Amino acid sequence: MNATLKKVTTEANFLSLAGNMCISLFGFAGFALLVRSFPPEVFGRWVLYIASAALMDMFRFGITTTAIIRFLSGSKDEEWQKLVGSFILIVLVATIGIAMIIFTCYVAFRCPLHMQVTIFSSGGGL
């Protein structure tokens, strides 16, 4: 038993696994705390915000990171520096673009979320 435990803990990827497990545990505990602390309306708004932000971040991450890993894996040193510089520029432009889209939505739809929910859930027809 001790030999197996020692073998697992000295493994090269053990710290990465332990870090991911801690992050998952704290995320789950934070989620449970938020569910118990907030009223359903506030928690629903928080979930909508987190879900949309995560979707935007996955979109930005998927566009940029997959391509840079593919190109960096077989590049030379001077080409590597150019690729990393381009990657940083593309990430910056994508982040600014997403921020502009979010700001445009904020300006275009100034009606608070609770007002929209009240309007659409009134039970009346169109």
Number of C-alpha atoms within 10 A of each C-alpha: 6 7 8 8 9 10 11 12 13 10 9 9 10 13 12 10 11 12 11 12 12 12 12 12 12 12 12 12 12 12 12 11 11 14 14 11 11 12 10 11 10 13 15 13 13 13 12 11 12 12 12 11 14 12 12 16 15 12 13 18 15 11 14 16 12 10 12 15 11 10 13 15 9 10 12 9 10 8 13 16 13 10 17 14 11 13 16 12 12 15 16 13 12 18 16 12 13 17 13 12 12 14 12 11 11 12 10 9 11 8 10 9 11 12 10 11 10 10 11 12 9 8 8 7 5 4
